[in-house]
Amino acid sequence: MNYSKPTSPITGIHARNESERTDASENDLELYEFLKLLEDDIRSNPEKLVALDSTLLARLDSLIGGIEVDINSPLSSNDE
């Protein structure tokens, strides 16, 4: 019987991209590394997770609630 080490969803995505030789850009690899770091931290320190309650949501809304974002508009050269 073959007992293989289970992979996380993030690791599975990365492995599939590598094996299929998809055209993953450097940004994709950087995103993978960030998500993997986040996954490892959550697994190692689950007690540090904070639920999004109404108080935190109100604070976030007061900080960024009035900002409008058009996801279809191109980034300026300063944002890239």
C-alpha positions, 0 to 999 in steps of 0.5 A: 500500500502506498502511503504518501504524505498529504499535501496542503491545497497550496502545496497541491496547486504549486506541485500541479503547476510545476508538473504541468509546466504551466507558465507560472510567472515570478509573481505567481511564485512569490504569491505561493511563497507568501501563502505557504508562509501564511499557511505554516504560521496558521498551522504553527500558531492557531491561537493567534487567529483573530475573528472578524467581529463587528468591532473590528469590522467597524474599525476597518470600515472607518479606516478604509470604508470610503476608498473606492476601487475599480478592479478593471482599471490598470495600475499606475506605474507607481503601483506596479 
